[in-house]
Amino acid sequence: MLTLYKALGAALAIGFAAFATALAQSRIGAAASGALAEKPEVGGTLIVLEALPETIIILGFVIALLIIVML
């Protein structure tokens, strides 16, 4: 039964992190496209800002691994 709870906890950690990443990237992407239309020279900065929310899913993955391995 404990294995089921560990798997459920790991799945929730990954699921919520993926959802938050998708939500953040969608909003940043919409704002970035507007900013890029007005100032084309900020394209490099916008790529970095678009990739920044990926750290959320990496942290969710690490938490899921800790749940599975440590508990």
PDB file of N, H, CA, C and O in Angstrom:
ATOM      1  N   MET A   1       0.826  -1.198   0.000  1.00  0.00           N
ATOM      2  CA  MET A   1       0.000   0.000   0.000  1.00  0.00           C
ATOM      3  C   MET A   1       0.861   1.249   0.000  1.00  0.00           C
ATOM      4  O   MET A   1       0.497   2.258  -0.604  1.00  0.00           O
ATOM      5  N   LEU A   2       2.025   1.186   0.688  1.00  0.00           N
ATOM      6  H   LEU A   2       2.321   0.366   1.179  1.00  0.00           H
ATOM      7  CA  LEU A   2       2.929   2.338   0.727  1.00  0.00           C
ATOM      8  C   LEU A   2       3.485   2.642  -0.654  1.00  0.00           C
ATOM      9  O   LEU A   2       3.700   3.805  -0.993  1.00  0.00           O
ATOM     10  N   THR A   3       3.718   1.621  -1.443  1.00  0.00           N
ATOM     11  H   THR A   3       3.543   0.676  -1.168  1.00  0.00           H
ATOM     12  CA  THR A   3       4.216   1.827  -2.803  1.00  0.00           C
ATOM     13  C   THR A   3       3.207   2.586  -3.650  1.00  0.00           C
ATOM     14  O   THR A   3       3.579   3.417  -4.479  1.00  0.00           O
ATOM     15  N   LEU A   4       1.949   2.301  -3.439  1.00  0.00           N
ATOM     16  H   LEU A   4       1.647   1.626  -2.766  1.00  0.00           H
ATOM     17  CA  LEU A   4       0.901   3.020  -4.174  1.00  0.00           C
ATOM     18  C   LEU A   4       0.898   4.496  -3.809  1.00  0.00           C
ATOM     19  O   LEU A   4       0.762   5.353  -4.682  1.00  0.00           O
ATOM     20  N   TYR A   5       1.045   4.795  -2.530  1.00  0.00           N
ATOM     21  H   TYR A   5       1.156   4.099  -1.820  1.00  0.00           H
ATOM     22  CA  TYR A   5       1.073   6.205  -2.108  1.00  0.00           C
ATOM     23  C   TYR A   5       2.318   6.912  -2.608  1.00  0.00           C
ATOM     24  O   TYR A   5       2.261   8.088  -2.967  1.00  0.00           O
ATOM     25  N   LYS A   6       3.455   6.201  -2.637  1.00  0.00           N
ATOM     26  H   LYS A   6       3.501   5.246  -2.345  1.00  0.00           H
ATOM     27  CA  LYS A   6       4.674   6.795  -3.169  1.00  0.00           C
ATOM     28  C   LYS A   6       4.510   7.109  -4.647  1.00  0.00           C
ATOM     29  O   LYS A   6       4.908   8.183  -5.101  1.00  0.00           O
ATOM     30  N   ALA A   7       3.939   6.200  -5.390  1.00  0.00           N
ATOM     31  H   ALA A   7       3.616   5.328  -5.021  1.00  0.00           H
ATOM     32  CA  ALA A   7       3.727   6.426  -6.819  1.00  0.00           C
ATOM     33  C   ALA A   7       2.743   7.567  -7.049  1.00  0.00           C
ATOM     34  O   ALA A   7       2.928   8.383  -7.951  1.00  0.00           O
ATOM     35  N   LEU A   8       1.707   7.618  -6.235  1.00  0.00           N
ATOM     36  H   LEU A   8       1.557   6.955  -5.502  1.00  0.00           H
ATOM     37  CA  LEU A   8       0.727   8.702  -6.361  1.00  0.00           C
ATOM     38  C   LEU A   8       1.358  10.055  -6.034  1.00  0.00           C
ATOM     39  O   LEU A   8       1.106  11.040  -6.727  1.00  0.00           O
ATOM     40  N   GLY A   9       2.173  10.104  -4.987  1.00  0.00           N
ATOM     41  H   GLY A   9       2.377   9.303  -4.424  1.00  0.00           H
ATOM     42  CA  GLY A   9       2.860  11.340  -4.629  1.00  0.00           C
ATOM     43  C   GLY A   9       3.823  11.790  -5.706  1.00  0.00           C
ATOM     44  O   GLY A   9       3.897  12.979  -6.017  1.00  0.00           O
ATOM     45  N   ALA A  10       4.560  10.859  -6.277  1.00  0.00           N
ATOM     46  H   ALA A  10       4.500   9.893  -6.024  1.00  0.00           H
ATOM     47  CA  ALA A  10       5.494  11.202  -7.349  1.00  0.00           C
ATOM     48  C   ALA A  10       4.745  11.682  -8.590  1.00  0.00           C
ATOM     49  O   ALA A  10       5.171  12.625  -9.256  1.00  0.00           O
ATOM     50  N   ALA A  11       3.641  11.035  -8.890  1.00  0.00           N
ATOM     51  H   ALA A  11       3.295  10.269  -8.349  1.00  0.00           H
ATOM     52  CA  ALA A  11       2.846  11.452 -10.053  1.00  0.00           C
ATOM     53  C   ALA A  11       2.262  12.843  -9.855  1.00  0.00           C
ATOM     54  O   ALA A  11       2.232  13.650 -10.784  1.00  0.00           O
ATOM     55  N   LEU A  12       1.805  13.118  -8.654  1.00  0.00           N
ATOM     56  H   LEU A  12       1.829  12.462  -7.899  1.00  0.00           H
ATOM     57  CA  LEU A  12       1.273  14.458  -8.378  1.00  0.00           C
ATOM     58  C   LEU A  12       2.368  15.523  -8.450  1.00  0.00           C
ATOM     59  O   LEU A  12       2.128  16.627  -8.940  1.00  0.00           O
ATOM     60  N   ALA A  13       3.565  15.197  -7.965  1.00  0.00           N
ATOM     61  H   ALA A  13       3.760  14.301  -7.567  1.00  0.00           H
ATOM     62  CA  ALA A  13       4.671  16.156  -8.034  1.00  0.00           C
ATOM     63  C   ALA A  13       5.003  16.499  -9.478  1.00  0.00           C
ATOM     64  O   ALA A  13       5.187  17.668  -9.817  1.00  0.00           O
ATOM     65  N   ILE A  14       5.078  15.492 -10.318  1.00  0.00           N
ATOM     66  H   ILE A  14       4.928  14.543 -10.043  1.00  0.00           H
ATOM     67  CA  ILE A  14       5.382  15.728 -11.735  1.00  0.00           C
ATOM     68  C   ILE A  14       4.199  16.417 -12.425  1.00  0.00           C
ATOM     69  O   ILE A  14       4.395  17.324 -13.235  1.00  0.00           O
ATOM     70  N   GLY A  15       2.990  15.993 -12.108  1.00  0.00           N
ATOM     71  H   GLY A  15       2.831  15.256 -11.450  1.00  0.00           H
ATOM     72  CA  GLY A  15       1.812  16.553 -12.772  1.00  0.00           C
ATOM     73  C   GLY A  15       1.606  18.024 -12.476  1.00  0.00           C
ATOM     74  O   GLY A  15       1.369  18.821 -13.384  1.00  0.00           O
ATOM     75  N   PHE A  16       1.696  18.382 -11.210  1.00  0.00           N
ATOM     76  H   PHE A  16       1.888  17.734 -10.472  1.00  0.00           H
ATOM     77  CA  PHE A  16       1.510  19.800 -10.860  1.00  0.00           C
ATOM     78  C   PHE A  16       2.650  20.659 -11.405  1.00  0.00           C
ATOM     79  O   PHE A  16       2.426  21.789 -11.840  1.00  0.00           O
ATOM     80  N   ALA A  17       3.865  20.126 -11.380  1.00  0.00           N
ATOM     81  H   ALA A  17       4.047  19.208 -11.026  1.00  0.00           H
ATOM     82  CA  ALA A  17       4.997  20.888 -11.921  1.00  0.00           C
ATOM     83  C   ALA A  17       4.841  21.079 -13.435  1.00  0.00           C
ATOM     84  O   ALA A  17       5.135  22.154 -13.957  1.00  0.00           O
ATOM     85  N   ALA A  18       4.388  20.060 -14.123  1.00  0.00           N
ATOM     86  H   ALA A  18       4.149  19.187 -13.699  1.00  0.00           H
ATOM     87  CA  ALA A  18       4.187  20.175 -15.573  1.00  0.00           C
ATOM     88  C   ALA A  18       3.075  21.171 -15.892  1.00  0.00           C
ATOM     89  O   ALA A  18       3.183  21.955 -16.835  1.00  0.00           O
ATOM     90  N   PHE A  19       2.014  21.133 -15.101  1.00  0.00           N
ATOM     91  H   PHE A  19       1.927  20.496 -14.335  1.00  0.00           H
ATOM     92  CA  PHE A  19       0.920  22.073 -15.316  1.00  0.00           C
ATOM     93  C   PHE A  19       1.380  23.513 -15.088  1.00  0.00           C
ATOM     94  O   PHE A  19       1.049  24.405 -15.870  1.00  0.00           O
ATOM     95  N   ALA A  20       2.143  23.739 -14.018  1.00  0.00           N
ATOM     96  H   ALA A  20       2.412  23.015 -13.383  1.00  0.00           H
ATOM     97  CA  ALA A  20       2.642  25.087 -13.734  1.00  0.00           C
ATOM     98  C   ALA A  20       3.596  25.565 -14.814  1.00  0.00           C
ATOM     99  O   ALA A  20       3.575  26.738 -15.188  1.00  0.00           O
ATOM    100  N   THR A  21       4.429  24.669 -15.315  1.00  0.00           N
ATOM    101  H   THR A  21       4.446  23.717 -15.011  1.00  0.00           H
ATOM    102  CA  THR A  21       5.351  25.032 -16.391  1.00  0.00           C
ATOM    103  C   THR A  21       4.590  25.411 -17.654  1.00  0.00           C
ATOM    104  O   THR A  21       4.909  26.408 -18.302  1.00  0.00           O
ATOM    105  N   ALA A  22       3.601  24.627 -17.996  1.00  0.00           N
ATOM    106  H   ALA A  22       3.342  23.818 -17.469  1.00  0.00           H
ATOM    107  CA  ALA A  22       2.819  24.920 -19.196  1.00  0.00           C
ATOM    108  C   ALA A  22       2.080  26.243 -19.075  1.00  0.00           C
ATOM    109  O   ALA A  22       2.018  27.018 -20.030  1.00  0.00           O
ATOM    110  N   LEU A  23       1.526  26.496 -17.910  1.00  0.00           N
ATOM    111  H   LEU A  23       1.576  25.867 -17.134  1.00  0.00           H
ATOM    112  CA  LEU A  23       0.809  27.757 -17.689  1.00  0.00           C
ATOM    113  C   LEU A  23       1.754  28.955 -17.788  1.00  0.00           C
ATOM    114  O   LEU A  23       1.426  29.959 -18.420  1.00  0.00           O
ATOM    115  N   ALA A  24       2.925  28.845 -17.162  1.00  0.00           N
ATOM    116  H   ALA A  24       3.191  28.030 -16.648  1.00  0.00           H
ATOM    117  CA  ALA A  24       3.891  29.949 -17.198  1.00  0.00           C
ATOM    118  C   ALA A  24       4.406  30.173 -18.614  1.00  0.00           C
ATOM    119  O   ALA A  24       4.518  31.316 -19.056  1.00  0.00           O
ATOM    120  N   GLN A  25       4.717  29.106 -19.325  1.00  0.00           N
ATOM    121  H   GLN A  25       4.626  28.177 -18.966  1.00  0.00           H
ATOM    122  CA  GLN A  25       5.244  29.266 -20.678  1.00  0.00           C
ATOM    123  C   GLN A  25       4.202  29.818 -21.635  1.00  0.00           C
ATOM    124  O   GLN A  25       4.546  30.557 -22.558  1.00  0.00           O
ATOM    125  N   SER A  26       2.953  29.480 -21.436  1.00  0.00           N
ATOM    126  H   SER A  26       2.674  28.881 -20.686  1.00  0.00           H
ATOM    127  CA  SER A  26       1.931  30.022 -22.324  1.00  0.00           C
ATOM    128  C   SER A  26       1.777  31.527 -22.136  1.00  0.00           C
ATOM    129  O   SER A  26       1.622  32.271 -23.104  1.00  0.00           O
ATOM    130  N   ARG A  27       1.821  31.959 -20.896  1.00  0.00           N
ATOM    131  H   ARG A  27       1.947  31.354 -20.110  1.00  0.00           H
ATOM    132  CA  ARG A  27       1.682  33.405 -20.643  1.00  0.00           C
ATOM    133  C   ARG A  27       2.928  34.168 -21.070  1.00  0.00           C
ATOM    134  O   ARG A  27       2.826  35.266 -21.619  1.00  0.00           O
ATOM    135  N   ILE A  28       4.095  33.599 -20.824  1.00  0.00           N
ATOM    136  H   ILE A  28       4.178  32.708 -20.379  1.00  0.00           H
ATOM    137  CA  ILE A  28       5.326  34.260 -21.251  1.00  0.00           C
ATOM    138  C   ILE A  28       5.401  34.298 -22.776  1.00  0.00           C
ATOM    139  O   ILE A  28       5.839  35.291 -23.356  1.00  0.00           O
ATOM    140  N   GLY A  29       4.980  33.230 -23.412  1.00  0.00           N
ATOM    141  H   GLY A  29       4.624  32.423 -22.941  1.00  0.00           H
ATOM    142  CA  GLY A  29       5.003  33.191 -24.875  1.00  0.00           C
ATOM    143  C   GLY A  29       4.096  34.231 -25.487  1.00  0.00           C
ATOM    144  O   GLY A  29       4.456  34.858 -26.483  1.00  0.00           O
ATOM    145  N   ALA A  30       2.926  34.424 -24.910  1.00  0.00           N
ATOM    146  H   ALA A  30       2.634  33.914 -24.101  1.00  0.00           H
ATOM    147  CA  ALA A  30       2.004  35.432 -25.430  1.00  0.00           C
ATOM    148  C   ALA A  30       2.576  36.830 -25.255  1.00  0.00           C
ATOM    149  O   ALA A  30       2.492  37.661 -26.159  1.00  0.00           O
ATOM    150  N   ALA A  31       3.161  37.086 -24.086  1.00  0.00           N
ATOM    151  H   ALA A  31       3.229  36.411 -23.352  1.00  0.00           H
ATOM    152  CA  ALA A  31       3.757  38.403 -23.850  1.00  0.00           C
ATOM    153  C   ALA A  31       4.994  38.608 -24.711  1.00  0.00           C
ATOM    154  O   ALA A  31       5.251  39.714 -25.187  1.00  0.00           O
ATOM    155  N   ALA A  32       5.758  37.540 -24.909  1.00  0.00           N
ATOM    156  H   ALA A  32       5.549  36.642 -24.523  1.00  0.00           H
ATOM    157  CA  ALA A  32       6.977  37.650 -25.705  1.00  0.00           C
ATOM    158  C   ALA A  32       6.673  37.938 -27.169  1.00  0.00           C
ATOM    159  O   ALA A  32       7.394  38.694 -27.819  1.00  0.00           O
ATOM    160  N   SER A  33       5.624  37.345 -27.678  1.00  0.00           N
ATOM    161  H   SER A  33       5.038  36.730 -27.150  1.00  0.00           H
ATOM    162  CA  SER A  33       5.292  37.609 -29.082  1.00  0.00           C
ATOM    163  C   SER A  33       4.883  39.067 -29.283  1.00  0.00           C
ATOM    164  O   SER A  33       5.192  39.664 -30.315  1.00  0.00           O
ATOM    165  N   GLY A  34       4.194  39.636 -28.306  1.00  0.00           N
ATOM    166  H   GLY A  34       3.943  39.151 -27.469  1.00  0.00           H
ATOM    167  CA  GLY A  34       3.844  41.049 -28.383  1.00  0.00           C
ATOM    168  C   GLY A  34       5.063  41.948 -28.280  1.00  0.00           C
ATOM    169  O   GLY A  34       5.186  42.931 -29.010  1.00  0.00           O
ATOM    170  N   ALA A  35       5.966  41.603 -27.363  1.00  0.00           N
ATOM    171  H   ALA A  35       5.866  40.804 -26.770  1.00  0.00           H
ATOM    172  CA  ALA A  35       7.179  42.398 -27.203  1.00  0.00           C
ATOM    173  C   ALA A  35       8.083  42.277 -28.415  1.00  0.00           C
ATOM    174  O   ALA A  35       8.729  43.245 -28.815  1.00  0.00           O
ATOM    175  N   LEU A  36       8.128  41.088 -29.000  1.00  0.00           N
ATOM    176  H   LEU A  36       7.603  40.301 -28.675  1.00  0.00           H
ATOM    177  CA  LEU A  36       8.973  40.878 -30.183  1.00  0.00           C
ATOM    178  C   LEU A  36       8.449  41.648 -31.386  1.00  0.00           C
ATOM    179  O   LEU A  36       9.226  42.076 -32.240  1.00  0.00           O
ATOM    180  N   ALA A  37       7.135  41.826 -31.457  1.00  0.00           N
ATOM    181  H   ALA A  37       6.504  41.479 -30.764  1.00  0.00           H
ATOM    182  CA  ALA A  37       6.563  42.601 -32.556  1.00  0.00           C
ATOM    183  C   ALA A  37       6.932  44.079 -32.445  1.00  0.00           C
ATOM    184  O   ALA A  37       7.111  44.762 -33.453  1.00  0.00           O
ATOM    185  N   GLU A  38       7.044  44.558 -31.216  1.00  0.00           N
ATOM    186  H   GLU A  38       6.900  44.003 -30.397  1.00  0.00           H
ATOM    187  CA  GLU A  38       7.386  45.975 -31.027  1.00  0.00           C
ATOM    188  C   GLU A  38       8.883  46.228 -31.047  1.00  0.00           C
ATOM    189  O   GLU A  38       9.339  47.227 -31.602  1.00  0.00           O
ATOM    190  N   LYS A  39       9.662  45.314 -30.435  1.00  0.00           N
ATOM    191  H   LYS A  39       9.292  44.502 -29.984  1.00  0.00           H
ATOM    192  CA  LYS A  39      11.117  45.480 -30.372  1.00  0.00           C
ATOM    193  C   LYS A  39      11.781  44.178 -30.811  1.00  0.00           C
ATOM    194  O   LYS A  39      11.964  43.286 -29.982  1.00  0.00           O
ATOM    195  N   PRO A  40      12.139  44.040 -32.057  1.00  0.00           N
ATOM    196  CA  PRO A  40      12.758  42.788 -32.521  1.00  0.00           C
ATOM    197  C   PRO A  40      14.127  42.514 -31.903  1.00  0.00           C
ATOM    198  O   PRO A  40      14.578  41.369 -31.923  1.00  0.00           O
ATOM    199  N   GLU A  41      14.794  43.514 -31.360  1.00  0.00           N
ATOM    200  H   GLU A  41      14.428  44.444 -31.343  1.00  0.00           H
ATOM    201  CA  GLU A  41      16.134  43.311 -30.806  1.00  0.00           C
ATOM    202  C   GLU A  41      16.129  42.579 -29.464  1.00  0.00           C
ATOM    203  O   GLU A  41      17.202  42.218 -28.981  1.00  0.00           O
ATOM    204  N   VAL A  42      14.983  42.346 -28.847  1.00  0.00           N
ATOM    205  H   VAL A  42      14.111  42.639 -29.239  1.00  0.00           H
ATOM    206  CA  VAL A  42      14.921  41.654 -27.558  1.00  0.00           C
ATOM    207  C   VAL A  42      14.670  40.161 -27.724  1.00  0.00           C
ATOM    208  O   VAL A  42      14.279  39.495 -26.766  1.00  0.00           O
ATOM    209  N   GLY A  43      14.884  39.629 -28.906  1.00  0.00           N
ATOM    210  H   GLY A  43      15.201  40.170 -29.685  1.00  0.00           H
ATOM    211  CA  GLY A  43      14.603  38.217 -29.172  1.00  0.00           C
ATOM    212  C   GLY A  43      15.420  37.263 -28.327  1.00  0.00           C
ATOM    213  O   GLY A  43      14.889  36.261 -27.849  1.00  0.00           O
ATOM    214  N   GLY A  44      16.708  37.549 -28.128  1.00  0.00           N
ATOM    215  H   GLY A  44      17.139  38.364 -28.517  1.00  0.00           H
ATOM    216  CA  GLY A  44      17.560  36.666 -27.319  1.00  0.00           C
ATOM    217  C   GLY A  44      17.120  36.607 -25.875  1.00  0.00           C
ATOM    218  O   GLY A  44      17.122  35.539 -25.262  1.00  0.00           O
ATOM    219  N   THR A  45      16.748  37.729 -25.338  1.00  0.00           N
ATOM    220  H   THR A  45      16.746  38.597 -25.836  1.00  0.00           H
ATOM    221  CA  THR A  45      16.277  37.768 -23.954  1.00  0.00           C
ATOM    222  C   THR A  45      14.972  36.999 -23.796  1.00  0.00           C
ATOM    223  O   THR A  45      14.749  36.338 -22.782  1.00  0.00           O
ATOM    224  N   LEU A  46      14.125  37.090 -24.795  1.00  0.00           N
ATOM    225  H   LEU A  46      14.307  37.627 -25.619  1.00  0.00           H
ATOM    226  CA  LEU A  46      12.836  36.406 -24.709  1.00  0.00           C
ATOM    227  C   LEU A  46      12.997  34.895 -24.757  1.00  0.00           C
ATOM    228  O   LEU A  46      12.215  34.165 -24.149  1.00  0.00           O
ATOM    229  N   ILE A  47      14.010  34.421 -25.480  1.00  0.00           N
ATOM    230  H   ILE A  47      14.646  35.013 -25.975  1.00  0.00           H
ATOM    231  CA  ILE A  47      14.259  32.973 -25.505  1.00  0.00           C
ATOM    232  C   ILE A  47      14.669  32.492 -24.112  1.00  0.00           C
ATOM    233  O   ILE A  47      14.233  31.429 -23.669  1.00  0.00           O
ATOM    234  N   VAL A  48      15.496  33.263 -23.431  1.00  0.00           N
ATOM    235  H   VAL A  48      15.850  34.126 -23.791  1.00  0.00           H
ATOM    236  CA  VAL A  48      15.912  32.903 -22.072  1.00  0.00           C
ATOM    237  C   VAL A  48      14.708  32.925 -21.139  1.00  0.00           C
ATOM    238  O   VAL A  48      14.543  32.025 -20.315  1.00  0.00           O
ATOM    239  N   LEU A  49      13.874  33.940 -21.262  1.00  0.00           N
ATOM    240  H   LEU A  49      14.008  34.671 -21.931  1.00  0.00           H
ATOM    241  CA  LEU A  49      12.695  34.033 -20.400  1.00  0.00           C
ATOM    242  C   LEU A  49      11.703  32.900 -20.677  1.00  0.00           C
ATOM    243  O   LEU A  49      10.992  32.457 -19.776  1.00  0.00           O
ATOM    244  N   GLU A  50      11.662  32.442 -21.914  1.00  0.00           N
ATOM    245  H   GLU A  50      12.240  32.803 -22.646  1.00  0.00           H
ATOM    246  CA  GLU A  50      10.761  31.330 -22.251  1.00  0.00           C
ATOM    247  C   GLU A  50      11.282  30.005 -21.683  1.00  0.00           C
ATOM    248  O   GLU A  50      10.496  29.127 -21.329  1.00  0.00           O
ATOM    249  N   ALA A  51      12.594  29.867 -21.599  1.00  0.00           N
ATOM    250  H   ALA A  51      13.233  30.580 -21.888  1.00  0.00           H
ATOM    251  CA  ALA A  51      13.178  28.620 -21.095  1.00  0.00           C
ATOM    252  C   ALA A  51      13.242  28.582 -19.570  1.00  0.00           C
ATOM    253  O   ALA A  51      13.397  27.505 -18.994  1.00  0.00           O
ATOM    254  N   LEU A  52      13.128  29.702 -18.920  1.00  0.00           N
ATOM    255  H   LEU A  52      13.001  30.577 -19.388  1.00  0.00           H
ATOM    256  CA  LEU A  52      13.267  29.769 -17.460  1.00  0.00           C
ATOM    257  C   LEU A  52      12.241  28.920 -16.702  1.00  0.00           C
ATOM    258  O   LEU A  52      12.614  28.296 -15.709  1.00  0.00           O
ATOM    259  N   PRO A  53      10.980  28.864 -17.113  1.00  0.00           N
ATOM    260  CA  PRO A  53      10.024  28.024 -16.365  1.00  0.00           C
ATOM    261  C   PRO A  53      10.315  26.529 -16.442  1.00  0.00           C
ATOM    262  O   PRO A  53       9.709  25.746 -15.710  1.00  0.00           O
ATOM    263  N   GLU A  54      11.227  26.123 -17.309  1.00  0.00           N
ATOM    264  H   GLU A  54      11.720  26.759 -17.904  1.00  0.00           H
ATOM    265  CA  GLU A  54      11.567  24.697 -17.374  1.00  0.00           C
ATOM    266  C   GLU A  54      12.189  24.213 -16.071  1.00  0.00           C
ATOM    267  O   GLU A  54      12.184  23.016 -15.783  1.00  0.00           O
ATOM    268  N   THR A  55      12.722  25.135 -15.289  1.00  0.00           N
ATOM    269  H   THR A  55      12.726  26.107 -15.523  1.00  0.00           H
ATOM    270  CA  THR A  55      13.299  24.721 -14.012  1.00  0.00           C
ATOM    271  C   THR A  55      12.230  24.188 -13.061  1.00  0.00           C
ATOM    272  O   THR A  55      12.530  23.400 -12.164  1.00  0.00           O
ATOM    273  N   ILE A  56      10.990  24.615 -13.257  1.00  0.00           N
ATOM    274  H   ILE A  56      10.746  25.255 -13.986  1.00  0.00           H
ATOM    275  CA  ILE A  56       9.905  24.130 -12.390  1.00  0.00           C
ATOM    276  C   ILE A  56       9.705  22.633 -12.580  1.00  0.00           C
ATOM    277  O   ILE A  56       9.535  21.898 -11.607  1.00  0.00           O
ATOM    278  N   ILE A  57       9.724  22.183 -13.822  1.00  0.00           N
ATOM    279  H   ILE A  57       9.862  22.780 -14.612  1.00  0.00           H
ATOM    280  CA  ILE A  57       9.514  20.748 -14.069  1.00  0.00           C
ATOM    281  C   ILE A  57      10.723  19.944 -13.616  1.00  0.00           C
ATOM    282  O   ILE A  57      10.583  18.799 -13.186  1.00  0.00           O
ATOM    283  N   ILE A  58      11.919  20.539 -13.711  1.00  0.00           N
ATOM    284  H   ILE A  58      12.034  21.469 -14.061  1.00  0.00           H
ATOM    285  CA  ILE A  58      13.109  19.837 -13.216  1.00  0.00           C
ATOM    286  C   ILE A  58      13.010  19.661 -11.701  1.00  0.00           C
ATOM    287  O   ILE A  58      13.339  18.596 -11.178  1.00  0.00           O
ATOM    288  N   LEU A  59      12.563  20.691 -11.001  1.00  0.00           N
ATOM    289  H   LEU A  59      12.296  21.556 -11.426  1.00  0.00           H
ATOM    290  CA  LEU A  59      12.389  20.567  -9.552  1.00  0.00           C
ATOM    291  C   LEU A  59      11.305  19.543  -9.209  1.00  0.00           C
ATOM    292  O   LEU A  59      11.452  18.795  -8.243  1.00  0.00           O
ATOM    293  N   GLY A  60      10.229  19.500  -9.982  1.00  0.00           N
ATOM    294  H   GLY A  60      10.110  20.108 -10.767  1.00  0.00           H
ATOM    295  CA  GLY A  60       9.195  18.498  -9.764  1.00  0.00           C
ATOM    296  C   GLY A  60       9.715  17.092  -9.975  1.00  0.00           C
ATOM    297  O   GLY A  60       9.345  16.167  -9.252  1.00  0.00           O
ATOM    298  N   PHE A  61      10.578  16.935 -10.968  1.00  0.00           N
ATOM    299  H   PHE A  61      10.879  17.686 -11.555  1.00  0.00           H
ATOM    300  CA  PHE A  61      11.176  15.630 -11.224  1.00  0.00           C
ATOM    301  C   PHE A  61      12.081  15.217 -10.071  1.00  0.00           C
ATOM    302  O   PHE A  61      12.064  14.058  -9.655  1.00  0.00           O
ATOM    303  N   VAL A  62      12.869  16.149  -9.554  1.00  0.00           N
ATOM    304  H   VAL A  62      12.882  17.090  -9.892  1.00  0.00           H
ATOM    305  CA  VAL A  62      13.757  15.846  -8.424  1.00  0.00           C
ATOM    306  C   VAL A  62      12.932  15.471  -7.191  1.00  0.00           C
ATOM    307  O   VAL A  62      13.285  14.537  -6.471  1.00  0.00           O
ATOM    308  N   ILE A  63      11.854  16.183  -6.950  1.00  0.00           N
ATOM    309  H   ILE A  63      11.568  16.942  -7.535  1.00  0.00           H
ATOM    310  CA  ILE A  63      10.993  15.865  -5.807  1.00  0.00           C
ATOM    311  C   ILE A  63      10.367  14.485  -5.973  1.00  0.00           C
ATOM    312  O   ILE A  63      10.269  13.725  -5.010  1.00  0.00           O
ATOM    313  N   ALA A  64       9.947  14.164  -7.189  1.00  0.00           N
ATOM    314  H   ALA A  64      10.027  14.782  -7.972  1.00  0.00           H
ATOM    315  CA  ALA A  64       9.378  12.835  -7.434  1.00  0.00           C
ATOM    316  C   ALA A  64      10.415  11.747  -7.193  1.00  0.00           C
ATOM    317  O   ALA A  64      10.104  10.701  -6.623  1.00  0.00           O
ATOM    318  N   LEU A  65      11.636  11.992  -7.624  1.00  0.00           N
ATOM    319  H   LEU A  65      11.888  12.842  -8.088  1.00  0.00           H
ATOM    320  CA  LEU A  65      12.697  11.010  -7.366  1.00  0.00           C
ATOM    321  C   LEU A  65      12.963  10.862  -5.870  1.00  0.00           C
ATOM    322  O   LEU A  65      13.167   9.752  -5.380  1.00  0.00           O
ATOM    323  N   LEU A  66      12.960  11.970  -5.155  1.00  0.00           N
ATOM    324  H   LEU A  66      12.794  12.872  -5.554  1.00  0.00           H
ATOM    325  CA  LEU A  66      13.176  11.892  -3.708  1.00  0.00           C
ATOM    326  C   LEU A  66      12.045  11.137  -3.024  1.00  0.00           C
ATOM    327  O   LEU A  66      12.290  10.385  -2.081  1.00  0.00           O
ATOM    328  N   ILE A  67      10.827  11.323  -3.476  1.00  0.00           N
ATOM    329  H   ILE A  67      10.628  11.934  -4.242  1.00  0.00           H
ATOM    330  CA  ILE A  67       9.694  10.599  -2.893  1.00  0.00           C
ATOM    331  C   ILE A  67       9.858   9.100  -3.113  1.00  0.00           C
ATOM    332  O   ILE A  67       9.620   8.306  -2.203  1.00  0.00           O
ATOM    333  N   ILE A  68      10.256   8.721  -4.298  1.00  0.00           N
ATOM    334  H   ILE A  68      10.449   9.366  -5.037  1.00  0.00           H
ATOM    335  CA  ILE A  68      10.364   7.293  -4.611  1.00  0.00           C
ATOM    336  C   ILE A  68      11.564   6.663  -3.915  1.00  0.00           C
ATOM    337  O   ILE A  68      11.464   5.553  -3.391  1.00  0.00           O
ATOM    338  N   VAL A  69      12.689   7.354  -3.905  1.00  0.00           N
ATOM    339  H   VAL A  69      12.771   8.255  -4.330  1.00  0.00           H
ATOM    340  CA  VAL A  69      13.921   6.759  -3.378  1.00  0.00           C
ATOM    341  C   VAL A  69      14.011   6.857  -1.855  1.00  0.00           C
ATOM    342  O   VAL A  69      14.392   5.891  -1.194  1.00  0.00           O
ATOM    343  N   MET A  70      13.667   8.000  -1.303  1.00  0.00           N
ATOM    344  H   MET A  70      13.358   8.785  -1.840  1.00  0.00           H
ATOM    345  CA  MET A  70      13.899   8.221   0.124  1.00  0.00           C
ATOM    346  C   MET A  70      12.801   7.631   1.011  1.00  0.00           C
ATOM    347  O   MET A  70      13.089   7.252   2.146  1.00  0.00           O
ATOM    348  N   LEU A  71      11.586   7.542   0.550  1.00  0.00           N
ATOM    349  H   LEU A  71      11.353   7.850  -0.372  1.00  0.00           H
ATOM    350  CA  LEU A  71      10.501   7.042   1.413  1.00  0.00           C
ATOM    351  C   LEU A  71      10.378   5.544   1.316  1.00  0.00           C
ATOM    352  O   LEU A  71       9.520   4.952   1.972  1.00  0.00           O
TER     353      LEU A  71
END
